[in-house]
Every structure is written in C-alpha cells, then in structure tokens.
C-alpha cells in the first residue's frame, strides 16, 4: 500500500487521556497520514486498498532518538570490555578510510535493521573522518530516503581530538604512543561549519521525511567558539542540535575541572540550551543540571540503556528527568557500541533499569511510560510533529506485530507484554508515511542480499586498510582505561553505577 488504503482486522494500540489501550479498529490512511479510525468491519471509502491485519497488534512505529549510522559497518569491531574513551581511541581503526559508497552503504545497513526492528524514524549522528563533507552527508540522507525511513541526519564533528579533550591523557601514554597520538588532528572548526552550510544550502530531500541537524559530538571535544558556531548555524536554519552530554564520569570530572562548572551549566552559559537542543545519554547530571534542562525547555534527553550498559557508563536518572518535566526519548546508539538497532530491547531496558533507582515501585518506569518515551518522546527530540501515535491527523507510521508470537500467548495486556517481552521477532509489516516498506517480513525498499555482499567486501577492505590504526588502538587501550579509572575516583559522587551507594531516583 502506498499512501492510501485501510488496515483492517487488527488490534490498534492507541492512547488518550485514559492511557494506552488496544482496540479492534480499522485504520484509514490517506496522503501519508491517518485519516480516520473506523469501527470494525466498516468498509471505508470506495476503492480503498485493504490490507489484512488479522491477528496483528498495530502499534505506532518506534522512534530512535539517538543512533550512529556509521556504526553498522563497524559492527563487531569493538572489544567486549571497553569504556567509551577506549572506543573513541579506536575511531580511526573503525571508521577510517571510508569512501563515499562506504558511507552510503553503512546508512543503508542501519536503515534496513531499523525497519526490520519496527523503527520508523531515527536521529543519526553520522561521523566522517577527518570531518564532515557535503557529499558524504548527502549520500547518507539519500540512503535513508531510498529506504523510506524518516531520519534526522546530523554531522557529528569536533575540533579537538580525544587526546586534546582530556587533559593528562596524552601524558599518560608511553613516548612512542604519545607522539603518534599527538599527530592526530581534527579539521579547523571553520571547515566543518562550512561543510554544514553547504549541506544546508544544497539539501535535496523532503524535510517531512529526511531533515538535517547538527551534532557537535561531546562538549569537551569542541572549543567554545565551535559550539557557539553550531548554536548560531542551528538558529539561523531552525534545525536541531544534539550532543553527547554527561555520558561518562570521566567527562563529568574533567568538565568540572576545565570550566569550574558542570558541562550542562557550561552549555547553558554558551546559550546552547533551548527547544532545538537535545542531549544524548544524560547520565552524569546532578539535580541542578536536570533543572537547567527542564527550565530551558530543551527538546529532550535521549536515554541509551543498551550502550550505557555495554560500555559501563552508568544508568541515566530517567525518573528524575520525567518528574522535572524533561521529555525523555529512547535511543539505541551505534550498532558497534550497543550491538544492534533494536528499539524494543532499548525500551525494555529503559523500563527495567529504572528499578535500580530505588525500592519504591512508584518511582519505576511503567510500560506505558517506556513506550511513550520510545514513540512521541523520541519524535519530539527529532522535531517531527504528530509522529508516534495512532490518531487521526497523525503520521501513518505503523508497525504490525504477530499476535501468534510467544510474547502474546496468552494475550492479556498487549502493551505490557509488548514492552516487557517483545524482541522485534514478531514484526511482520512496517508502514512509513503511508508507504509499506516491510511486507510479510520482506523488505521492499532495499536489496538486503546485495547489502550483505557489499558489507562483507567493504569490511575486509577497510580492516586491511586500517590495520595500523587498529594496532595503535590496541596499544593505547589499557592506558586509556587506567586514566579513566583514576578520573572516576574523583567527585562528583553521583550514584549512577552499582558500585556506588545512594538512590539515583526519587
């Protein structure tokens, strides 16, 4: 079905002031949006194509508030015991040497997995080394448009290397490794901003589906002038801006030392906080930081529980953010740091990890709160209006789940059973903007067999090309880990990990 027709016979998960519930309804789709919800058996307008949704749970598509499309081609390249800073030290080994077609390929791979996992939109902080290019960003945007996936494409960029961003880290390396690390450079920030201006000037995609944004990667990795330039460019073009904020304790400690205030307070002083701004991770935030984000009316915080656990960063204070009025979204992060783009798993972990915040169950995230975060919460972070609910006038971004699948047998509470047990195996069909992009488990917009062949060949070529960078990454890894361990022994003493005492929730 392409932009018009009627889904018939399904249980439709919809919500209003009484909460979310599954009802037997017919969903009329016209012009890429939901035109009406009709009683069971109603035929709809003459000539409307009918799509059988019998024995299906129809849900709004999940929205990924934070990912990195470049990570799809780097799958399996990260060790099994690495902290974020070790991963960043291996960036050249993972992402180096990629040509234009590699960038297009990795975005296609990511889009294919997202769709198969029931995701209909994503915020992609895409990296190019050494810096962003208009051609690369155009290729990524084109890949998402080809796949039929809604996307926000934001060049992830910096004007400081890891070794420049963390004072003392370079000195922690032995001499030969120190010399090599010191030679690594980023482009001048003026060059990166010029590439972004060209991207914005020449944007070819329909912004209702694929739109641009900016992503100064981590505040410590960006000079104040660069951050201010991103702020002004985002305001000039009325686009989103997302950064990794408070992801690790190392960042929190060094931010306090460098600026004499928290990273959130520093961004506030620079004028970055506001409705266009969103933060990814948001783990190492204190109560004043959370209040700053709330009072600034930011787009929201993207909670990435899979990645946060994988690289040991900690647990975000999701309940505290919600209680203070901050919009909560959910993301997967990259496929090479969270090992996939499965928003069902991320949603479930967001709910379950909230149980570590305190003993009172009233403070835990319920199934409905987690689902709202993964749909309308994330959509607000992306800047898409009327996306994430099944109601007239909202986007026809729909996912069909097979109710014969194990999580739904027997069926008592479709929402709770979906949030707490679904792993995307039950996804049979996906519609985005009224267009079927997955039908009967067959991806209609991309050739997955060809993607596999291309990815296999590209990985072999790039691994050989980046072998020297991989050797360097392995040589510095333990030095980086020890440096971070030392930083984490310092204040602030926020309870964001199991090895710390005290409640992190209400």
N, C-alpha and C positions, 0 to 999 in steps of 0.2 A: 504494500500500500504506500502510495507516495502523496502525502499531504492531505488526503481526504478519504473518508470512509468511516466505518463503525466497527469497534471491537465489541464482540457480543459473547455473552455467556460466562464472563469472568467474575471473580470476586475482586472488587475495586477497593483499594486502601486509600481512603480519603479522610480529611480532617476538617473540623470546625471548632467552635468554642467548647464542644463536648469532648474533644480529643479525636484521636485517630481510630478508625474502625473499618472493617472490611464489609462491603455491601455488594449484593448482586445488582449490577448496573450495566447498561450499555454505554460505551464511551464514543461519542460522535466527534470526529476530528475533521477540521476544515482549515485550510490555509496554515498548517503547521501548529495550530492551537486546538485546545479542547473547546468545541463549540457548545456541547451540552452533555449532561449525564442523564440518561433516559431510563425509565423503568424496564425491568427485564422483559424481553420479547418484543419491545417496540421496534418497528422496522426502520425508523429514521427516514431521511429524505429519499425520494425515488432515485435509483441508480447508484446509491452509496455502496461502495465495495464493502463486503462483510468479511471480517477476519475473526475466525473462531478462537475464542479464549476460554473454551470449556475446560474445567479442571485446572484453571490457572489463577494465580494471585497476581493482580495487576497493581504495580507499585510505581510511584514516580521514580525516574532514574536517579541513581545516586550521583552526587557531585563531589569531585575530588578537589579539595581546597588547596592542596599543595603537592606537587609532584615535579619530577625532572625527567622529561622525555629522553634526554641523552643517556639516562641510566639503563635503558632497555638493552642497548648494545654492549653495556658493561656488566651485564648480569654474570654473576659468578666470579667477578674479578676482585672482589673484596674478601679479605680473610675472615675467619669466623670469630676472631676475638680482636676487634678494633674499636677504638673510640673515634669520635668524629674527626679529631685533629690528625689521627693516623690516616684516616680515609682521605682527608684533604691533602696530606703529604703525598698521596698516590695519584693525585688528579692527572698528572701528566701521563702516567702509565695507563690510566683508564680511558682518558679522553683525548690523548694526543694524536696528532697526525690524521685527523678525520677530514675527508674531503666533503664537498657539497652533497654528494649522493649518500655518504655515510650519515650525514645529519638528517637527510630526508628519510633514510631507512630507519633510523632509530626512533624517529617520531611516529612512523607508520607502525613499527613494532609495539610501541607503547599504546597507540590508539587502538590497535587490534585487541590487545589484552584488556584494556579498559572496557571496551564494548562487551567483550565476552564475559566480563565480570559484572555486568549490569550497571556500568557507569556511563553517563550520558554527557558529562562536561568535566573539564579539568582546568586547573591553573598550573601551567607548565613554566617553571623557571629553568630555561634552557641555557646550557653553557656551551660556548665555543672557545677554543683556545687558539691563540692567546687572548682574543677578545671578540666581542660581537661584530658581525658583519650583516649588512642589509640583505645580501644574497642568502646567507645561512638562515636568517630569521624568516625570510620569505619562503624558503624551502620547507621549513617546519610548519609554518602556517598553512601552506598548500597541502602538506601531508594530512593535517587534521581536517581540512575541508574535503579532501578526497575521501577520507574515512567516514565523513558525515558526523564527526564528533564536535560538539561545542567545545571551544577552548579559549583560554586566555594565554597568549604567548608572550612571555616576559624575558628578555635577555638578562641572564644572571652574570653580573660583572663586578669587578673590583679594581682598585688602583693600588692595592697593597697585596703582596704575596703572604702566604701563611707565615713565612719566616720574618716578614716585616710587621705583621699584625700582632704577633705575640712576643713582646719584649722578653729577652732572655732565652727564647727557644733556639735562635741561631747559635748563641754561645754555648748551648748545651750539647752541640754536635761536635764530634771529633774533627780535627783540622781539615782533612780532605773532603769530608762530607759538608763541612761548614762552607768551604769555598764553593762547592757546587751549588748549595742552596742559595748562597749569596748572589750567584749569577742568574738565578731565576727572576724574571721580571714580568710585570703586567704592562699593558699599554697605558700611555698617559690618559687620564680620565677624559680629557677633551676629545680624544679619538673615539672613546666608547660612546660619549654623548653625541658625537657627530654621526656615528653609525645608527644610533637610535633615532636621531632626527630624520635621517634618510629613510629608515624603516617606516616611520610615521607618515612621512611625506608620500611614500610610494605604496602604502598598504593596499593590497588588491582584493582582500577577502571581504565578504559580507560581515560587517561587525555584529550583526544579530547572531552570528554563529561563531566566528573566529575573530577575536579582537586583540589588540596589543596592550601591553603594560610594561612596567619597568621593574627590575629586581636587583638593586644594589645588594650583593649577596649576604654579607654579615657586617654589621656596623663597624667592628674593629678592622675589617679588611678594606674599609672605604674612608678616605680622608673627608674632613668636614666639607671641603669645597666640592668634592664629588657628590656627597649626599645632598648638599644644597642644590647642585645642578640637576640631580634627579628629581628633587622636590619641585623645582621650577618647571622642568620639562613636563612632568606629570600634570601640574596645574595648568600649564599652557594648552595641553591637548586633552585635558579632562579624562585621564586614564588612571588605572590603578597602579599602586606601588606596593610591592611586598618584599620583606626582608626576613632573614632568619634572626629572631630575637630571643635571647636568653635560652639558646638551645643547650649549652653545656655550662657546667660550673666554671670551667676554665675561662670561658667568655665573660661570665659574670664577675669573676675575681679581677681579671685584667681590665675590664671596663671600669670598675671602681677605682683601680689604681691609676688608670690613664686619665680619666675625666673627673675624678673626685665625686662622681655621682653614678647612678646606675645607667646602663645602656638605654633604658626606656626614658629616663629623665634627660639624657643627652639628646636623644632623638626629639623629645618634646622641645628642648631649648633650640634645636635647629629648625623647628617648625614642620617636622615631617608628620606628626600625628594628626589625623583627621579622617574624614569619611572615605578618602581614596586609599588610605593606608591599611594594610593588613600585616599581621605578624605570623610567621610560621614557628611552631613549636611552643614558645612561650612557657618554658619550664621554670627557669630561674628568675621568676618575677616575685617581688615582695608585695606586701599589701598596698604600698604607695604606688608601685608600678601598675598594679591592677586598677587602682583608682584613676591613675593618669589615662590609661587606655579607655576606660569607661567614660570619663569626663570629656575626652577628646572626640568621642563618637566614632571611633575607628570602624572600618568595615568588619573587622573581627579577628579572631585568633584561630589559626588552623592547627588543630591537635593531630599529631602524627604518632600514635601509640606504637605501631609496629617498628618504625625506625628508631624511636626513642628507646625501646627495649633492646633492639638489635645491637645498637652501638652504645648502650649503657648510659644514656644521657640523663635519665630520670623520668618522673611522671608529672605531667602538666597539672596544675591546680584547676581542673575543669569546673568543678563545682563553684569554686571561689569566683571564677570568671563569670559564670552564668548568674550567680547571686548578685554580682555587682552590675549586671546589665550588659556585659560584653557579649557580642554574638560569637558563638562557638561553631566552628566548622571542623570537618574531619578530612584528613589527607592521608595518602599512602607514603609520601616521599618517594625516592627513586627506587627502581627495581634492583639496583645494586647495593642499596642500604637497607631495604625492607624486604627484598627478595620477591617482589611482586606488586601488582596494582589491584589488589583485592580489597575493595572498599567494604565488603561485608565483614571481612576479618578485622579491618581497622575500626569499623563501627562497633563490633562486638568487644574488642579490646578496650575501646574508649569507655564502654559501659562497665566492664569488669575491673579495669584498673581504678576506677573511681572508688571501688570498695576498699582500696588501700588508704584512702584519705581519712578514714575514721570509722569508729564502730557503729555509729548511728546510721541505720539503713536509709533514713530520710535524707541523708546527705549524698547518697549514691545516685549515679545517673540511671534513670529508668530506661526501658526500651524505647518509649516514645521520645524522650529527650535525646537519646543517641541517634534515633532515626531523623529527627528534626535537624540535628546538627549536620548529619550527612546529606541532607537534601536542601531545605531552604536556608539553613545556616551557611553552608558552603556556597550556595548560589549567591547569597548576599556578598560574600567575600569576592567572588568572581565578578560581581557587578551586573549579573543577569537578573532582570526583574521578571516576576511571575514565572519562575522556574522552580520546580521542586515539590509541587502539589498537584493533585488531580482535582481540578475545579474548572468550571467554565472560564474561559479567558486566559488560562494558564497554558504554558508551552506543552505541546504534545510530545513530551519526553517520557516514554513509558517502558517498563520492563515487565515481562511476563515470567512468572516462576511456576514450575511444575508442582502442583499440589500432591502428586503421587510420590514425590521425593521423600526420603526418610524423615527430614526435619518436620514434616507436616502430617505425619501419620502416627496417631490420630490427630485430627485438626480440632483444636480448642481455641487457641488465641493466635491468629495468623501473625499479628505484629510481633508479639513476644517470641514466637517460635522462629520467625524470620531473623530478628535482630540477634537472638542468642544462639542460633544453631545453623543458619544458612552459611554456606561457604562458596556460593556462586555456582555450584554444580547444578542447581535447579533452573538456571537462566536458560530459557528457550528462545526468547524473542526480545529484540530491542528496537524501539522506535525513537527517533530523534527529530524534532521539528516536523512531526507527521510523516517521516520517511522511515520505512523499515530498513534497518542496517544489519540486523541479525534476524534470520527467519528459520525456525525449526533447527536452531543451533548451527546454521550455516551463515558465515559472514559474507555479506553481499557486496561490500564496497572495496575490499582488499583481497588480493590473492595470497592467502596465507602460506601455501606451498612455496610460492616464489619468495616470499619474505624469509622463510626458513633457509632456503638455499643462499640467498643473498647475505643473510646474517651470519651463516656459517663461514662463508668465504671472507666476509669483512672481518670477522673476529680473528681468523687465522692470520690475515694480512696485518691487521693492526697490532696483534700481540707480538708478531715478529718485529714490526717497526718500532714498538715501544719497549722492547726487551731491556734496553739500557735504563730507561726510566723506571721500569719495574725493579731492576736490581737496586737502584737508588732508594726507591720507596721501601723495599725490604730492609735495606741497611739502616735507614733512619727510624724505622718504625718503633723500635724499643726505646730509643732516646726520646721520641715524641711522647710515648706512653709515660715514661718516668717523669717528664716535665709536667704533664697533665696531672699525674698523681700528686705531685708536690703542690700544684695550684689548688687542688681540691681539698687540701688540708687547711686552707685559709678561709676566713669569713668571706661571704655571708654564710650563715649556718641555717639555711632554709631546708626543711625536711622534704626533699624531693627524691630521695632514694631510700631503699630499705635498710641501708647501713647507717641511717640517721634516725634520731628519735624525734618524736613530736608529731602532732597532726598537721597535715597539709591541706585539709579541707575544713568544713565547718564543724 
